[in-house]
Amino acid sequence: MPKVSAANFIFHARWILLRGGRLALSVALLPGAVQVICFVALYYFAAKIWCGKYCGVWEPAFPKAWTAFVLFLSIIPIFALLQLIWLLGVKAVVYFMDRRQGSRYQHANGSSGRGSIVFDSEEAQYMLLREGEGEDGPRTARPPSPTQASPRHKLWSRIPSIYKLLWWAQITLYSVLLFVGAWEVSHYENEGDIRYRPVLQKALAHKSRDPAGYAKGEKIYFAAAFYNNQDVLPYWSQTLLDVIAYLGTNNVFVSIVENNSDDRTADLLHELDNSLANLDVQRRILIGDQAVKKPDDMGWNNRIDFLSAIRNRALEPLVEHGGYDKVVFSNDIFIEPESLIELLETNDGQYDMACALDFGHFGAYDMWVLRDRVGRLAAGIWPYFFDMADYQAMKTESAVPVMTCWNGIVVFTADPVLPVHLRSNRTLSNEPLRRQPPSTHPLANTLAQSPALTPPLSFRSSPRGEGCFSSESFLLPYDMRRIMGLDRIYVNPRVITAYVWHFYVWHKWVLRQRIVKWFVELYDGAWMQYARMIVGDDDKVYTWDGIDCHPWWYGDWW
């Protein structure tokens, strides 16, 4: 193989660089080429950042069209800012170069007896001025011209150049895009989601807060169970404290159970306990509680029995003493204080149970529990429900009637879980049930003459033979319907929760931003929206007591 000399190599390298530079310059000079390259580069980097958080999760929960639209919107103001910097920067460079060139000629020829040359950047031509005349001198003192300028030429010279018009058009366009983009970013929250923020801020602004609160005066019992939730607890705790300020410290009770955590959960709960003590809030916060032993085998009903016992433990002060109108039961979620107030005000307070929407890596999270108004399985992304009444409610963001729900946090009337003698007698009927539960229902033999006299409900598991293998959070709303005759169960689509921060950001703020929300809802449920979330083989979904059952334990439970 012949050797290549250094000089030969340098020659060819220079040739390649020269030709490549000319090609790059030719491409750059094409109209819009620089803008396209800049936009594509920004989109690429935005996609890389997005992918760092969301790539590798369940794809149907993140439709590509939604993602592309969000990335497109997010880079528009950045793109506009860069273009403005480029246009104004180039203009400034040309301006200062013109000034420098003109001053150089004046310095060289100003005292020589010859005319000075000045560069006019607007007309892009040189004009010769006579000795002793400045730019502001009389225009009649121009040098003689062999050709007299025509009136048409004079008129044309007053019309702005196409370049100048194009430059101002770009400046205007990019300024508008930057302004609109900045405005949309600063108003990223959906207005409907924050409608209770003003009353909350008013309550928080009081230096000496009223223990009776600023709400309706209802007595609210807060219950929660935590395990290794150090990432969620600071946010959750602050939300709780803000809502208590609004409801009034005299109107709330806080009951929390924690056990077996090996992170900072216990320390954070001690801090919350101290904060509640300073506010003189009634509470029972059990940290490191061992009353409920965790089984070695957490499979099947062992896990459900354990979780049921933990949740029932959190309800013990309420069941023993009563005195509260509603129960808020929360999972380990991110939630805003105004969202929690929104949940309490679902359907103007006319409900037996109201649920949020919770989200995770496959869209709507609690799909084991959620059923639409007629008992059908739901979808993982908007509009979630197949029933037309539910779909219309989702479009208007009204309370959505459902068969069952939980979805991270619920509020329900307290009477169904209270002993008969502690009930308010305002929610449970004194008439016999209109529809009897199935004979396989484990509580069928506990029914009294009316729901008002029926023993209280509690969290439970589903025994073999009942029909569906279900969670304790499904069975509570189900029992409220079948045992207590309570059917005002709703999902509030304005209340968004999640268990992981970046999924919370995506579903709470990104997908509910005004323009993005319009795009998501544009096709009225096309693409993946009407694909049900099924755990198991979709051809084995079966119905029991009017409710779809996930087929993952098909044939093994009933």
N, C-alpha and C positions, 0 to 999 in steps of 0.2 A: 504494500500500500504506500503510494507516494506521500512524502512528508509535506505538510503545509507550513510555509514560512510564516513568521510573525507578521511581516509586512502584508503578505497575501491575506492573512486572516483579518488584519485590521481593515484592509481595503474592503473585503466582503462584508465585514460587520458594519462599516460606515455606510456601505451601499444599502444594506438591509434597513439600517436605522433611518437613512434618508428617505428611502421609499416608504417605509412604515410610517414615518412622521408625516410625509405628504398625504398618505392614505388617511391617517387619523385626522389630519387637518381638513381634508376634503369631506370626510364624514361629519366632522364638527361643524363645518360651514353649511351643511344641509339644513334647511329650515326645520326647526324643532328637534334636531338630533340631540343636542346637548340636554334639552329638557327631558326627552324620552330616556336618555341614559341615566340622568339624575333620578328620575322617578322610579325606574326599574331597580336601581341600586338601593334606594330608600325602601322599596317594597321588599327586596331581598333581605335587608337587615332587619326590618320589622318582622318578617316571617321567621327569621332565625330566633329572634327574641321570644316571639309567641310560641314557637316550637319547643323552646327550652322548658316551658311550663305545661304545655298541653299535648304535645306530640306523644304518641304511644298509648294514649288512653283510648277508650272505646269510640271508634270513628263515628258511628251514627249519631252520637250525642253532640258532635261538632261538625255539622254539614259544611262541606267545602265552600259552598256559595256564601254562607253566613260569615265564615272566617275570612274569605277573600274580601267581602264587602267591608268588614270591620277594619282590616288592614288598610284597604284603600282609603277609607275615611280618616284613619289615624295619621297617615303620612301626608295628606293634602296640606294642612297648615305648615308642616315642616318644609315641604316642597316649595310652597309659596314664599316662605321666609327666605329660603336659600336663593330663590330666583330674584327676589327683591334685592338681596345683598349683592348678587351678581350684577344686576342691571344698574343699580345705583353705584356700585363699585367701579364698573367699567366707565360709567358716565363721569365719575369723579376723576379717574385716571386721565381720561381724554381731556377733561377741562384743565387740569393742572399741567398736562403736557402742552396744551395750546398756550396757556399763560407763559409757560417757560420758553417755548419756541418764540413767541412774540417778543418777549422781553429780551431774548438773546439778539434778535435782529435789530431791535431798537438800540440796544447797547452798542452794537457794532456799527451802525450807520446813522445814529441820531445826530452826530456832529460833523459828518463827512461832506455835507453839501449835496449828497444824493438823497433821494426819497427813501423813507423807511417802509419796511414791509411788515404788515400785521396779518396774522391768521385769524380768519372769522370762522369759528367752529360751526356756526349755524348754517352758513352758506357754503362751507367746505371749499373755499377758494381764497387766493391771496389778492389783496387790494393794495395798490401803490398810492401812498399819500405824499403830497409835495412837502418839500422842506419847510419846516416851521408850522406844519399843520398836524394837529393831533387827530385822534379818532373822532373827537367831538367837534372838529372844525367844520366849516361850511361844506356841504355836499357839492356845491357848484364848482369847487376847486379840484375836480377830478382831472386826471391827465386826458389829453385828447384821444379820441378813439377813432380809428379809421371807419368804423361802422356805427351809425347812430342806433341806440337800443330802441326797439319798437315798443309801442304801448302794450302790446300783448305780452312781451317779455317782462315788462315791469309788473303787469298784473300777475303773471305766473310766479314771479319771484316772491310775491306776498303770500302765496298759498303754502302752508306748511308741507314739508317733504313727507313722502310716504314713510320713510324711516322714523321721522319724528312722531307721526301719528301712531305707528306700530309700537314705538317705545312707550308712549303714554297709555296706549290700550293695554299693554302688558303690565305696566305699573298699576293701573286701575284694577285689572283682573286679579293679580296676585295680592293686592291690598285687600280686596273684598274677600278672597279665599282665606287669607290670614285672619281677618277680623271675624268672619263667620266661624272659622275653625276654632279660634280662641273662645268665642262666645259659647259654642257648643260644648267645648271641653269644660268651661267654667260652670255650665248648666247641665252637667252630665246626669244628674239625678232625675228620675221620672217624677214629675210634679205630683202625680197621684199617690206616689209612695211616701211623700213627706208632708202630707196635708195635716198631720197632727203635730208636726214639729213646732209650729208657732205656740200652741198651748203648752207643749212640753217646755220650751225655752222660757215661756212666761213663768212657769212654776219654778224652774231652776234659777231664775233671776232673783227670786225673793230671798233676801238675806235672812229673814226669820220666817221659815217655811211653816205653813199651817199643817199640824199633824192630821187634820181632817182631809187634807189634800185639795185638789182642784178638779176632780172628776165627778162621778155620779154618787160617790159614797159607798159603792159596792165593796163588800169584804172579799178580798182575793187571797187565795192560798197558793203560794208558789212551791212547787216540788221539783226536785231534780236529783239525778244520780250521776256521779262522776267517777271515772277511772282513767288515770294517765291522760289528763286533759290540760296540761300546763300551757299548751299553745292557745287554747280557746278561752280558758277561765278569766284572764284579765279583761278581755273584751266583753264576755258574758256578764261578769260581775259589775262592770261599769254600766252596762245596759240595765241590769236589775236595779242598781242604786238610783239611776235617773228616773226609771219608771216608778219606783217607790216614792220619790219626791213628788211626782205628779198624783199618784193615787192617795198618798197620805200615809205616814208611818203608823197611824192608828188603825188602818184598814187592811193591813197585810200581815201574813205569817210566812216565814221562809223555812222550808224543810229540805235539807240536803243530806244525802247519804254518799259516803265515799269509803271504799275499801280496796285493799290490795294494790294501790298505786305505788310505783317505784320511781316517779319523777317528782316535780315540784308541786303536784296537785294539792297535797296536804298543806304545804306552806301557804299556798295561794288561798285556800279555803280558810285558814286561820286569819289571814289578812281580811278576807271578806267578813268573817265573823266579828272581828274587831270593828270594822266599819259599820256593820249593822248594830252592834252594841252601842256605839257612839250616837247612833240615830234613835236608840231606844226602840228598835224593831223586835217584835216577838219572833222567836226562831228556835229551831233545833237543827244544829249542824253536826252530824256524826262523822268524825274523821277517823279512819282506820277501824271502822266498825266491823266486828266479827260475828254479829248476830246471825248473819246469813253466810253459810259456808259455801265456798265455790267448789263444785264437784270436780273430780279429776277428769271425768269424761264430760266434755261440753257439747256433745253431739245430740241431735234430735231434741226431744223434750227436756233433757237435762238442762240444756242452755235456757230454754223458755221458762222452765220452772224456777231457775236461779234468777233470771231477770224479773220474773213476776214477783218473787219474794223481795227483791231489792226495791222495786217500785211500790209494793204494798208497805214496805218498811217506811218509805218516804211519806206515805199517807197516814201513818199511825196517829200523829197528833190530831189530825182532822177527824179521823174516825172515832177517836176517843172523846173529843170535846165538841166537835161541830163548830157552828158559829160563823161559817163562811159561805158566801153565795156561789162563788166560782173557783175552780181549780185550774191553775196554769201548770202544766207538766212539760218540762223542757228536757231535751237531749243536750248533748255537748255540741252546741251550734254557735255560729256567728249570727248575730241578729242586732238590728238597730233598735234603740228605745222607742222611736216613733212607729216602727213596725210592730212592736209588741203592743202598743196602744191601739194600732190599727186592728190587730187580731182581736183584742178585747171588744172592739166596736164593730165587729163583723155583723153585717146585716142589721145595723142599728141596734145591736145587742140582742136581737131576737134569734137565738139559736140554742140548741142543746149541746152541740159540740162544734167548734171551729178549729180548723187546721191551717198551717202554713203550707208552703211548697218548699221542700228541701232538695238540695242538688249535690251531686257528686260527679265522679268520673264518667258515669254513663247517663248524664242528664238528671231527670227527676229521680230521686234516690230511693224513696221508700215504696218501691213498686210492689213489694210483697203485701203491703197493707192497702194501698190506694185502689179503690174501685169507683167507677162513675155512678151516676144516679140510678142506673138500672142494674148495677152489679157487674159490669164488664171490666176486664183488665184495661189498664191505661197505657198510654205511650210515654216514652222517655223525654220527648221534646214537645214544644208548643204545637197544637193546643191541648195536648195530653189526653183529652176525652173524646169519645166517639159519639156519645149521645148528643142530639142536636141542641137540647136545652142547655146542656153543660157547655157546648161549644159557643153558643151565643153569649152565655154568661162570661166565658173567657174573653170574648171579643170586647165586651163592655167593661171587663174587670169588675163584675159584680160578684157577690157571693155565689159560689158554684155548688149546687146540691150534689152530694155524693152519698154512696152507700156506706163506705168506711174510709177512714183516713187517719194519719198520725203526722207524718212529714216533719219530723224534727221538734215541733212544739205544738201543743194543743191547749185550748181552754174549753172547759165543759162545766155544766152546772153541777154543783156539789151533791145534790140530793141523792142521785143514784148510788153513790158510794158511802152514804151515811146510814147509820142505823135508823130504824123507823122513828124512834123517839126524838132524834136530833134533826129531822128534816124540817124544811121550811114550809112544806105543803103548798108550794107555789108552782112546782114544775111537773110533778108526777100525778097522773090521772087517778081518780077514784073509781073509774069505770073499768070493767074487765078488758083484757087485751082484745083488740079486734082480730088479731092473727096470732094463733098459738105457735110456739117454736116447734121445730122438729122433735120427734120423740127421742132422737139420739142426743139432743142437747143435754149436757150434764146438769143444767140448772132447771130443766123442765119440771122436775118434781118439787121445786122450791116455790113455785108460783103461788101467790096468795090471791084473794078475791080481786085485787087491783094492784097496779104497780106501786101505788102509794103505800101499800102494806107488804110488799114483797121484800125479802131480806136484801141487804146491800150487795152491790157488785164489787168485785175486786179483780185485779190482774190474775190471769190464769193461763194454763196451757190447754191445748186441745187433746183430749184422750183419743185413743184409737177407736175408730168407729163413728166419730162425730161427723166426719165428712171431708173436711180440708185440714191438712196440717198447717196450722196458722201460728202467728206470733201473738204474744200477749197484747201488743199494741193494736193488732187487728181485732182481737176478740173483745176488747173493751167497747169500742163503738158498735160492734156487732151485737153484743149483749144489751147495750143501751137500746137498740132497736127491738130485738126479739124478746127481751125479758122486761124491759121498762117501757116499751112503747114510745120511745123518743126517736123521732125521725128527722128533726131539724139539724142535720149534719152538713156542714159546708166546708169547702176549701176557699180561703181568701187569696186570690191570685196576686194581691199587692204585697203579701208578706213572704219575702224570699229569705231562705236560710241555707246554710251549707256547713260542712264539717271541716273543710280545708279552705284556707284563705284565698288561694288563687281561683278556686272554683266559685267561691263566694263573689269575688270581684267580677268574674265573667258573667254569672247569672244575675247578680244583683244590680250591677251598674252598666256593664257593657251591653248585654242583650236587651236591657230595658232603657237604654239611652233612646231618645225620641226618634232619631232617624233610623237607628239600627232596629228598633222595635217595629217601625213601619215596614222595613224590608222583611223582617222575619214573618210578619203577618200578611205580607203582600199576596201570597199565593193561596190563602185560605186552606192551609193544611195539605199542600202538595208535598212531594218528595217523601221524606221519612216520617212526617208528622203523624201519619195514620198507621204506622207500624207498631203493633203492641209490644210491650216489654214482657216477654214470656221466659220463665225459668224452666227449661226443659223442652221437650218436643212440642212444637206448636200444634201438631195434629192430635195431641193427647190432652188438650185443655178440656176440662169437664166442669159441669155446673152442679153445685150442691146448694140447696135452699135458696135458689135464685141468684147465686153468686159464683162467678168464675173462680176456679181453683188453678193455681200453677201446677203443672204436671210433673214437677221434679220428684215427687214421691207417689207417682201415679200407681194406683192399685195396692199400695202398701199401707194406706191409712184408712181406707173405707172399704 
